[in-house]
Amino acid sequence: CSYMDAGGKGVGPDGPKTLCTACSARFRSGYASKPTQNEDGQFVCDNCKRAFDTIGALGGHRRFCDGGNWRCGWCSCPYDRTSGKGPGPDGPKTLCHACSSRFRAGHLAPPQRNEEGKFVCEDCSRTFETMGALGGHKRFCDGGAWRCGWCECSIEECHGKGPGPKGPKTLCSACSARFRAGHTAPPPRNEEGQYLCTTCGRGFDLIGALGGHKRFCDAGDWRCAWCECSYMDAGGKGVGPDGPKTLCTACSARFRSGYASKPTQNEDGQFVCDNCKRAFDTIGALGGHRRFCDGGNWRCGWCSCPYDRTSGKGPGPDGPKTLCHACSSRFRAGHLAPPQRNEEGKFVCEDCSRTFETMGALGGHKRFCDGGAWRCGWCECSIEECHGKGPGPKGPKTLCSACSARFRAGHTAPPPRNEEGQYLCTTCGRGFDLIGALGGHKRFCDAGDWRCAWCECSYMDAG
């Protein structure tokens, strides 16, 4: 294996750093050669003949390998299908973890199995694939015979049991909640078997759903005094001019803001904004719009953009909230006027004449603009061709990031180039188009002399 596949080097029969870490561990354990390999090149376990792609995987397997012969004395499962071994009637580590738990609970034999080999519950005859699944089921099994005294649901159809008029655990959780609330019988049902609300007559499939409905039921008669929406359409009730819980939450918020009536509605029944005449289907949508509505008349004092095309308003030379967010940032930076525009209306950078659609894009560009004149002192690349600037022999930010890394490593000049302009490795003579690529190569370059002690591959072939 190559060094990249091995993760490290170790001692071997031919000296230090001649074997990979996995082979070296095998050598230190007393082996004199690598393990047997099959026709596909996989390493074979001597005990169970299982094949592995790497020696490391084989070594991890050998720690727990039992030749594949161990079986649980009861369920006959192999070791790799259980979470551990435990004591049984024939001694320690003769049963799997699940069977051993059953043995310690007092059982002297495994549970019954059907023709398909599944484990059968003795109480309810339900089948399970594994002993563990059967054990989890047995904790709560009631033989499938329990039914709620009111709604007759089984334990699997409810969320638990609770007290009822005939004693503890005689009702399901929903019926028990009804019983504890003072009821002495289940609610009436319709022809379809649904539970009926005695207030509004609405039917529900479950008592739990009926109980949730009863908390807020008003028989469907309540209407908001302003918008006439029902309780189901509103998010709640609130105070109004006629008293508490007379308006929906949206109308109540409008009332608390000082309004004495609902907003104007158009012919389609939509609510109209008094400032910009925009229509909304609900009062809540209108209220959200009113928080920021300016009638559609506001424009930035510099770039003339409307409010819906900016992320906010800010101060300018004419006062607060007179500029958009981007122009206000320019104003706070010391500028007294907007940037220049070309014939197409685009914003022009004063340094490099590059154009941008928006003021924000121009502002982001200005943070790093150098007028396009900067070049690396060694490789002469521009700022757009590198990943940043760094210190060099002539001061800070005089080299690109790759050349600066070379300078900080102790070099005083760029590497030599060949006729094609490629940077040459002084160790092996290989050429690279970029200094960064050369730097990455130099970290592992061994001049092409290294060979693997076993397969004799070079470092370039090994990776």
KOLNUBA-509726 format. One record per residue (C-alpha): residue in three letters; x, y, z; residue number from 1. Coordinates in steps of 0.001 Angstrom, whole numbers, padded with zeros to 6 digits. Layout:
residues N
REC residuo      c1      c2      c3 num
REC     ALA       X       Y       Z NUM
...
//
This chain:
residues 463
REC residuo      c1      c2      c3 num
REC     CYS  000000  000000  000000   1
REC     SER  001069  003630 -000511   2
REC     TYR  001754  006044  002321   3
REC     MET -001536  007861  001698   4
REC     ASP -003475  004576  002060   5
REC     ALA -001534  003459  005145   6
REC     GLY -001770  006531  007362   7
REC     GLY  001792  006102  008579   8
REC     LYS  004975  004038  008470   9
REC     GLY  006397  001561  010992  10
REC     VAL  009192 -000915  011661  11
REC     GLY  009466 -004122  009637  12
REC     PRO  011901 -007005  009067  13
REC     ASP  013995 -004740  006783  14
REC     GLY  014291 -001848  009263  15
REC     PRO  012319  001216  010416  16
REC     LYS  009668  002817  008203  17
REC     THR  009558 -000060  005728  18
REC     LEU  006026 -001225  006517  19
REC     CYS  002698  000565  006871  20
REC     THR  001158  000860  010347  21
REC     ALA -001129 -002201  009859  22
REC     CYS  001666 -004439  008525  23
REC     SER  004036 -003149  011205  24
REC     ALA  001526 -004056  013924  25
REC     ARG  001290 -007551  012417  26
REC     PHE  005110 -007807  012339  27
REC     ARG  005419 -006713  015979  28
REC     SER  002853 -009412  016909  29
REC     GLY  005289 -012061  015678  30
REC     TYR  004279 -012608  012046  31
REC     ALA  007084 -012857  009512  32
REC     SER  005044 -012070  006412  33
REC     LYS  001808 -010557  005242  34
REC     PRO -001440 -012587  005491  35
REC     THR -002772 -014828  002757  36
REC     GLN -004470 -013117 -000183  37
REC     ASN -007134 -014528 -002501  38
REC     GLU -007368 -014183 -006291  39
REC     ASP -008943 -010723 -005946  40
REC     GLY -006068 -009474 -003791  41
REC     GLN -008125 -009422 -000590  42
REC     PHE -006604 -010452  002736  43
REC     VAL -008094 -013682  004135  44
REC     CYS -008711 -014466  007836  45
REC     ASP -007077 -017767  008793  46
REC     ASN -009934 -018664  011175  47
REC     CYS -013130 -017968  009285  48
REC     LYS -011815 -017409  005726  49
REC     ARG -013541 -014031  005522  50
REC     ALA -011839 -011637  003045  51
REC     PHE -010980 -007962  003646  52
REC     ASP -009694 -005237  001341  53
REC     THR -007024 -003931  003760  54
REC     ILE -004776 -005402  006419  55
REC     GLY -006161 -002875  008921  56
REC     ALA -009699 -004188  008412  57
REC     LEU -008422 -007744  008842  58
REC     GLY -006621 -006780  012060  59
REC     GLY -009786 -005241  013525  60
REC     HIS -011739 -008392  012614  61
REC     ARG -009172 -010726  014220  62
REC     ARG -009695 -009145  017658  63
REC     PHE -013146 -010757  017990  64
REC     CYS -013097 -013561  015393  65
REC     ASP -014321 -016940  016678  66
REC     GLY -014095 -018705  013370  67
REC     GLY -017787 -018066  012734  68
REC     ASN -018696 -021211  014697  69
REC     TRP -020334 -019738  017822  70
REC     ARG -024113 -019928  018001  71
REC     CYS -026571 -019012  020745  72
REC     GLY -027747 -022124  022586  73
REC     TRP -031388 -021105  022278  74
REC     CYS -031993 -018987  019165  75
REC     SER -028918 -020200  017216  76
REC     CYS -027981 -016663  016124  77
REC     PRO -024276 -016025  015284  78
REC     TYR -022168 -013558  017236  79
REC     ASP -022345 -010845  014588  80
REC     ARG -026153 -010655  014986  81
REC     THR -026214 -010043  018740  82
REC     SER -024942 -007247  020981  83
REC     GLY -022993 -009669  023195  84
REC     LYS -022895 -013006  024971  85
REC     GLY -024287 -013973  028379  86
REC     PRO -024766 -016881  030769  87
REC     GLY -027254 -019672  030111  88
REC     PRO -028198 -023078  031543  89
REC     ASP -025073 -024587  029920  90
REC     GLY -022615 -022071  031375  91
REC     PRO -021236 -018572  030729  92
REC     LYS -021297 -017049  027227  93
REC     THR -023539 -019770  025853  94
REC     LEU -026514 -017511  025043  95
REC     CYS -026877 -014240  023147  96
REC     HIS -027707 -011080  025074  97
REC     ALA -031493 -011330  024498  98
REC     CYS -031733 -015034  025376  99
REC     SER -029500 -014519  028407 100
REC     SER -031858 -011794  029661 101
REC     ARG -034744 -014260  029296 102
REC     PHE -032748 -016940  031186 103
REC     ARG -031929 -014557  034044 104
REC     ALA -035647 -013694  034300 105
REC     GLY -036376 -017314  035214 106
REC     HIS -037187 -018990  031883 107
REC     LEU -035580 -022346  031226 108
REC     ALA -036179 -022559  027481 109
REC     PRO -036512 -020282  024468 110
REC     PRO -039965 -019035  023393 111
REC     GLN -042067 -020897  020876 112
REC     ARG -041548 -020429  017150 113
REC     ASN -043971 -020763  014263 114
REC     GLU -043369 -022491  010943 115
REC     GLU -041609 -019397  009570 116
REC     GLY -039142 -019369  012457 117
REC     LYS -040581 -016248  014099 118
REC     PHE -040887 -015938  017879 119
REC     VAL -044477 -016185  019170 120
REC     CYS -045861 -014289  022177 121
REC     GLU -047513 -016763  024536 122
REC     ASP -050249 -014288  025547 123
REC     CYS -051438 -012705  022301 124
REC     SER -049817 -015016  019667 125
REC     ARG -048186 -012036  017941 126
REC     THR -044977 -012947  016056 127
REC     PHE -041608 -011190  016077 128
REC     GLU -038453 -011538  014033 129
REC     THR -036024 -011358  016977 130
REC     MET -035932 -012294  020645 131
REC     GLY -035243 -008656  021570 132
REC     ALA -038410 -007451  019828 133
REC     LEU -040418 -010112  021662 134
REC     GLY -038920 -009041  025008 135
REC     GLY -039865 -005386  024421 136
REC     HIS -043410 -006425  023532 137
REC     LYS -043825 -008619  026630 138
REC     ARG -043351 -005630  028950 139
REC     PHE -046771 -004211  028021 140
REC     CYS -048640 -007183  026509 141
REC     ASP -052155 -007734  027863 142
REC     GLY -053065 -010581  025542 143
REC     GLY -054959 -008185  023258 144
REC     ALA -058078 -008560  025415 145
REC     TRP -058205 -005107  027112 146
REC     ARG -060796 -002635  025865 147
REC     CYS -061756  000823  027108 148
REC     GLY -064991  000684  029128 149
REC     TRP -066493  003592  027176 150
REC     CYS -065131  003773  023617 151
REC     GLU -064004  000112  023445 152
REC     CYS -060650  000980  021880 153
REC     SER -057699 -001389  022388 154
REC     ILE -054434 -000438  024084 155
REC     GLU -052775 -000089  020663 156
REC     GLU -055356  002518  019600 157
REC     CYS -054911  004837  022612 158
REC     HIS -052080  006576  024447 159
REC     GLY -052496  004761  027764 160
REC     LYS -054930  003676  030450 161
REC     GLY -056576  005672  033240 162
REC     PRO -059161  005456  036006 163
REC     GLY -062881  005211  035300 164
REC     PRO -066136  004614  037190 165
REC     LYS -065270  000888  037472 166
REC     GLY -061749  001329  038849 167
REC     PRO -058191  002097  037754 168
REC     LYS -057026  001355  034204 169
REC     THR -060529  000714  032942 170
REC     LEU -060673  003646  030491 171
REC     CYS -058331  004931  027794 172
REC     SER -056510  008199  028449 173
REC     ALA -059061  010304  026507 174
REC     CYS -062113  008766  028198 175
REC     SER -060389  008937  031569 176
REC     ALA -059798  012671  031098 177
REC     ARG -063529  013035  030375 178
REC     PHE -064349  011017  033484 179
REC     ARG -062096  013135  035695 180
REC     ALA -063812  016263  034318 181
REC     GLY -067080  015061  035860 182
REC     HIS -068788  013139  033058 183
REC     THR -070346  009800  033940 184
REC     ALA -070785  008384  030432 185
REC     PRO -069239  008658  026951 186
REC     PRO -070569  011328  024552 187
REC     PRO -073370  010454  022108 188
REC     ARG -072533  009095  018672 189
REC     ASN -074090  009587  015246 190
REC     GLU -074961  006894  012715 191
REC     GLU -071360  006842  011434 192
REC     GLY -070018  006195  014931 193
REC     GLN -068512  009682  015338 194
REC     TYR -068580  011425  018714 195
REC     LEU -070901  014461  018672 196
REC     CYS -070295  017838  020280 197
REC     THR -073408  018629  022330 198
REC     THR -072940  022354  021668 199
REC     CYS -072508  022608  017879 200
REC     GLY -073339  019060  016735 201
REC     ARG -069995  018572  014974 202
REC     GLY -068791  014939  014736 203
REC     PHE -065305  013623  015558 204
REC     ASP -063748  010214  015032 205
REC     LEU -061951  010209  018401 206
REC     ILE -062885  011327  021902 207
REC     GLY -059530  013106  022111 208
REC     ALA -060370  015225  019067 209
REC     LEU -063770  016037  020592 210
REC     GLY -062106  017084  023859 211
REC     GLY -059741  019460  022053 212
REC     HIS -062679  020976  020193 213
REC     LYS -064769  021463  023323 214
REC     ARG -062181  023804  024855 215
REC     PHE -063044  026575  022380 216
REC     CYS -066440  025605  020974 217
REC     ASP -068969  028478  020745 218
REC     ALA -071561  026574  018722 219
REC     GLY -070298  028385  015567 220
REC     ASP -072393  031491  016332 221
REC     TRP -069634  033988  017257 222
REC     ARG -068732  036647  014698 223
REC     CYS -066307  039553  014847 224
REC     ALA -068255  042798  015252 225
REC     TRP -066202  044524  012529 226
REC     CYS -065126  042037  009865 227
REC     GLU -067751  039393  010691 228
REC     CYS -065256  036519  010520 229
REC     SER -065991  033383  012550 230
REC     TYR -063784  032121  015350 231
REC     MET -062390  029410  013070 232
REC     ASP -061201  032089  010606 233
REC     ALA -059639  034293  013305 234
REC     GLY -056561  033582  015398 235
REC     GLY -058396  034450  018608 236
REC     LYS -060668  037017  020234 237
REC     GLY -059857  040433  021657 238
REC     VAL -061314  043593  023159 239
REC     GLY -063416  045986  021078 240
REC     PRO -065666  049031  021542 241
REC     ASP -068482  046743  022702 242
REC     GLY -066427  044902  025340 243
REC     PRO -063984  042009  025657 244
REC     LYS -063907  039182  023078 245
REC     THR -066084  041060  020621 246
REC     LEU -063451  041462  017896 247
REC     CYS -060984  039109  016229 248
REC     THR -057307  039582  017010 249
REC     ALA -056655  041654  013849 250
REC     CYS -059586  044008  014427 251
REC     SER -058809  044228  018134 252
REC     ALA -055235  045300  017327 253
REC     ARG -056671  048010  015059 254
REC     PHE -059043  049099  017819 255
REC     ARG -056242  049332  020387 256
REC     SER -054294  051529  017935 257
REC     GLY -057035  054154  018151 258
REC     TYR -059349  053328  015255 259
REC     ALA -063079  053445  015917 260
REC     SER -064231  051314  012979 261
REC     LYS -063022  048762  010459 262
REC     PRO -061090  049919  007354 263
REC     THR -062679  050738  004009 264
REC     GLN -063636  047829  001762 265
REC     ASN -063858  047775 -002023 266
REC     GLU -066503  046117 -004198 267
REC     ASP -064745  042740 -003888 268
REC     GLY -064818  042925 -000089 269
REC     GLN -061059  043521  000185 270
REC     PHE -059658  045923  002778 271
REC     VAL -058095  049057  001249 272
REC     CYS -055037  050926  002571 273
REC     ASP -055841  054614  003058 274
REC     ASN -052336  055700  001986 275
REC     CYS -051538  053731 -001178 276
REC     LYS -054983  052267 -002006 277
REC     ARG -053578  048753 -002103 278
REC     ALA -056212  046045 -001360 279
REC     PHE -055817  043052  000987 280
REC     ASP -058013  040025  001632 281
REC     THR -057733  040205  005438 282
REC     ILE -057351  042904  008078 283
REC     GLY -054234  041128  009370 284
REC     ALA -052517  041499  005981 285
REC     LEU -053519  045154  005867 286
REC     GLY -052135  045708  009377 287
REC     GLY -048796  044190  008441 288
REC     HIS -048639  046412  005354 289
REC     ARG -049502  049587  007272 290
REC     ARG -046410  049252  009490 291
REC     PHE -044139  050259  006600 292
REC     CYS -046471  051901  004073 293
REC     ASP -045318  055311  002782 294
REC     GLY -047940  055695  000101 295
REC     GLY -045428  054560 -002549 296
REC     ASN -044019  058106 -002820 297
REC     TRP -040681  057786 -000984 298
REC     ARG -037512  057850 -003090 299
REC     CYS -033850  057838 -002105 300
REC     GLY -032360  061328 -002341 301
REC     TRP -029357  060066 -004305 302
REC     CYS -030212  056956 -006359 303
REC     SER -033995  057589 -006519 304
REC     CYS -034839  053939 -005710 305
REC     PRO -038256  053246 -004058 306
REC     TYR -038539  051751 -000589 307
REC     ASP -039430  048268 -001858 308
REC     ARG -036056  048022 -003641 309
REC     THR -033873  048735 -000621 310
REC     SER -033233  046994  002689 311
REC     GLY -034015  050110  004737 312
REC     LYS -033693  053871  005114 313
REC     GLY -030855  055885  006641 314
REC     PRO -029661  059435  007282 315
REC     GLY -028356  061691  004499 316
REC     PRO -027345  065313  004002 317
REC     ASP -031038  066342  004021 318
REC     GLY -031895  064589  007317 319
REC     PRO -032838  061155  008703 320
REC     LYS -034427  058514  006454 321
REC     THR -033717  060464  003279 322
REC     LEU -031355  057919  001695 323
REC     CYS -031546  054193  001071 324
REC     HIS -029347  051859  003092 325
REC     ALA -026546  051706  000485 326
REC     CYS -026442  055472 -000141 327
REC     SER -026622  056174  003590 328
REC     SER -023580  053937  004131 329
REC     ARG -021740  055979  001483 330
REC     PHE -022817  059217  003177 331
REC     ARG -021637  058060  006601 332
REC     ALA -018270  057150  005047 333
REC     GLY -017742  060841  004204 334
REC     HIS -019086  061166  000666 335
REC     LEU -021279  064173 -000084 336
REC     ALA -022802  063036 -003383 337
REC     PRO -023758  059827 -005166 338
REC     PRO -021200  058123 -007466 339
REC     GLN -020970  058868 -011160 340
REC     ARG -023212  057094 -013669 341
REC     ASN -022632  056232 -017315 342
REC     GLU -025056  056674 -020191 343
REC     GLU -026806  053404 -019302 344
REC     GLY -027443  054560 -015736 345
REC     LYS -024924  052157 -014159 346
REC     PHE -022705  053222 -011258 347
REC     VAL -019036  053717 -012222 348
REC     CYS -016065  052972 -009936 349
REC     GLU -013822  056055 -009774 350
REC     ASP -010661  053952 -009532 351
REC     CYS -011011  051226 -012183 352
REC     SER -014045  052497 -014204 353
REC     ARG -015871  049218 -013708 354
REC     THR -019686  049555 -013820 355
REC     PHE -022329  048117 -011478 356
REC     GLU -026103  047857 -011570 357
REC     THR -026652  048925 -007931 358
REC     MET -025015  051104 -005310 359
REC     GLY -024633  048082 -003014 360
REC     ALA -022631  046169 -005628 361
REC     LEU -020378  049185 -006111 362
REC     GLY -019865  049499 -002351 363
REC     GLY -018840  045849 -002061 364
REC     HIS -016376  046292 -004934 365
REC     LYS -014826  049453 -003455 366
REC     ARG -013685  047572 -000345 367
REC     PHE -011010  045721 -002337 368
REC     CYS -010552  047817 -005489 369
REC     ASP -006917  048755 -006319 370
REC     GLY -007578  050297 -009691 371
REC     GLY -006396  047118 -011433 372
REC     ALA -002742  048246 -011178 373
REC     TRP -001436  045911 -008425 374
REC     ARG  000860  043050 -009429 375
REC     CYS  002709  040472 -007353 376
REC     GLY  006396  041382 -007004 377
REC     TRP  007493  037859 -007954 378
REC     CYS  004974  036157 -010277 379
REC     GLU  003339  039414 -011528 380
REC     CYS -000231  038057 -011122 381
REC     SER -003090  040515 -010530 382
REC     ILE -005299  040522 -007424 383
REC     GLU -008063  038795 -009404 384
REC     GLU -005728  035891 -010255 385
REC     CYS -004684  035114 -006657 386
REC     HIS -006352  034482 -003295 387
REC     GLY -004996  037538 -001495 388
REC     LYS -001943  039629 -000703 389
REC     GLY  000885  039023  001755 390
REC     PRO  004256  040405  002929 391
REC     GLY  007380  040150  000804 392
REC     PRO  010955  041444  000818 393
REC     LYS  009726  044911 -000191 394
REC     GLY  007078  045238  002519 395
REC     PRO  003503  044193  003314 396
REC     LYS  001020  043306  000546 397
REC     THR  003721  043198 -002131 398
REC     LEU  003358  039489 -002970 399
REC     CYS  000415  037210 -003725 400
REC     SER -000570  034646 -001077 401
REC     ALA  001385  031803 -002767 402
REC     CYS  004599  033840 -003210 403
REC     SER  004242  035275  000301 404
REC     ALA  004052  031758  001719 405
REC     ARG  007290  030962 -000136 406
REC     PHE  008881  034134  001230 407
REC     ARG  007871  033341  004813 408
REC     ALA  009383  029872  004387 409
REC     GLY  012811  031511  003922 410
REC     HIS  013125  031948  000157 411
REC     THR  014416  035290 -001142 412
REC     ALA  013362  034986 -004792 413
REC     PRO  010821  033191 -006960 414
REC     PRO  011683  029700 -008258 415
REC     PRO  013349  029288 -011665 416
REC     ARG  011234  028937 -014794 417
REC     ASN  011657  026865 -017945 418
REC     GLU  011234  028043 -021539 419
REC     GLU  007468  027621 -021329 420
REC     GLY  007267  029832 -018238 421
REC     GLN  006511  026988 -015830 422
REC     TYR  007931  027011 -012295 423
REC     LEU  010515  024244 -011819 424
REC     CYS  010952  022029 -008751 425
REC     THR  014659  022231 -007814 426
REC     THR  014534  018667 -006465 427
REC     CYS  012958  016638 -009275 428
REC     GLY  012798  019181 -012128 429
REC     ARG  009044  018893 -012618 430
REC     GLY  007310  022000 -014041 431
REC     PHE  004137  023689 -012732 432
REC     ASP  002017  026507 -014114 433
REC     LEU  001452  028153 -010695 434
REC     ILE  003625  028752 -007648 435
REC     GLY  000802  027397 -005496 436
REC     ALA  000883  024078 -007376 437
REC     LEU  004666  023956 -006972 438
REC     GLY  004322  024637 -003226 439
REC     GLY  001838  021778 -002818 440
REC     HIS  004195  019452 -004711 441
REC     LYS  007254  020423 -002625 442
REC     ARG  005603  019215  000585 443
REC     PHE  005935  015571 -000481 444
REC     CYS  008638  015614 -003209 445
REC     ASP  011390  012985 -002693 446
REC     ALA  013144  013435 -006076 447
REC     GLY  011578  010186 -007305 448
REC     ASP  013981  007954 -005353 449
REC     TRP  011603  006423 -002771 450
REC     ARG  010327  002877 -003382 451
REC     CYS  007934  000735 -001342 452
REC     ALA  009812 -002078  000418 453
REC     TRP  007249 -004692 -000657 454
REC     CYS  005702 -003721 -004004 455
REC     GLU  008582 -001410 -005145 456
REC     CYS  006202  001263 -006432 457
REC     SER  007402  004891 -006548 458
REC     TYR  005807  007675 -004531 459
REC     MET  004127  009087 -007670 460
REC     ASP  002458  005693 -008326 461
REC     ALA  001438  005292 -004677 462
REC     GLY -000177  008666 -004250 463
//
